Amino acid sequence: MFESSLTLIAVSGMIIFLALPAVSNARIWRAIITPLASIIGSGFLVIGPILDHAYGGWAPLAMAALCGLAYLFGMAIRQNIRDRMDDAPISPVAKLIETTSSWSLSLAYIVSVTYYLNLFGAFAVRLPPVDTPESARLITTALLLIVLAIGWRKGFTALERLEQASVTLKLAIIAGLIVGLGLYFGETASAGELIFNTPHHSIWQGITLLFGLIVTVQGFETSRYLGSEYDARTRIRSMQYAQWISTAIYMSYILLMAYTFRPDEISLSETAIIDLMDQVAPILPILLIAAALSAQFSAAIADTGGCGGLVDELTNHKVSAKQAYLLIAIVGIGLTWFADIFSIISYASRAFAAYYALQSGVAAARSWTKHRAPIKAAAYGALAVLGLAILIFGQPVE
């Protein structure tokens, strides 16, 4: 009861803080919301149990590696935003890579929408007594059709307005989760019961698994596509701040989890976090389900709208946004019924890795031709190669 009370106080306090006009109306905060919502929505609910199970006591190091890798790819994208500030013409090679990267992003969006809505379905069936894989798939299929119907008939403008409320709720629940975990960690430490679990994978298996989890820290790239609302400098800052905030959240979360739960307490499922947090504070499972439902649906809406607009632009309106929504629904339903959630996470990671590799390639080409900076060009080139390695070698959770 004590833990639940403090958790609710933390949730309420964060809601009040984020609702303050000085915060909610701040232009930079509104710019941060979009990438932050996408990053946290991408993997916060699944990453903890996965890393604990796979890496044991080394889970915080794996989390730091994921966040660091994401930040490096973010540097390449931020460089590209800066280079576009002066609207100077770009080389044919850079333009070709840029176009290819946009197509890869549209593919990544298709897979990520499926990922988000599969998580929605998995968490939704934890509420009533119908917790079966088939029930979760049916819910996900229905949601894909609902998203298609909304996008086809009315577009997503009205739903996009819910983004700030969704982020506020999600950050408040995360604050409560971290407070609850902090109390549990303190009690475990005081009792001398902290543990260092043995990793389940070899070094190479651990690396390829990490490659397959890059989707859990993606979302920062959305800052690049807010040009109609914010100038380049604001978009760059929003991406950096979103990555800093999300890294602080992820690292706190993993550090508090990694040394408090025994291996036999960590089940490898998309909703494992609910069972773990039931031991921390009885109120947390309910709060986490609420966070999951709001976060995954809003993220799916954002990526569906982004994919539709991107495909429409890339095809010079030959393929409309509505037709892209239909493609998302068809591919999403196929993946939902013929792939498990961890395979979908791996597919999404590979798709985003392709986009990040191409964006790094653009940054390398511009550093070479525009800035005459061979060292920077080589660094971005190496990052592009790393992105291709993630695309080729990334493995799903097993």
Secondary structure, 3 states (H helix, E strand, C coil): CHHHHHHHHHHHHHHHHHHCHHHHCCHHHHHHHHHHHHHHHHHHHHHHHHHHHHHHHHHHHHHHHHHHHHHHHHHHHHHHHHHCCCCCCCCHHHHHHHHHHHHHHHHHHHHHHHHHHHHHHHHHCCCCCCCCHHHHHHHHHHHHHHHHHHHHHCCCHHHHCCHHHHHHHHHHHHHHHHHHHHHHHHHHHHCCCCCCCCCCCCHHHHHHHHHCCHHHHCCHHHHHHCCCCCCHHHHHHHHHHHHHHHHHHHHHHHHHHHCCCCHHHCCCCCCHHHHHHHHHCCCHHHHHHHHHHHHHHHHHHHHHHHHHHHHHHHCCCCCCHHHHHHHHHHHHHHHHHHCCHHHHHHHHHHHHHHHHHHHHHHHHHHHHHCCCCHHHHHHHHHHHHHHHHHHHHCCCCC
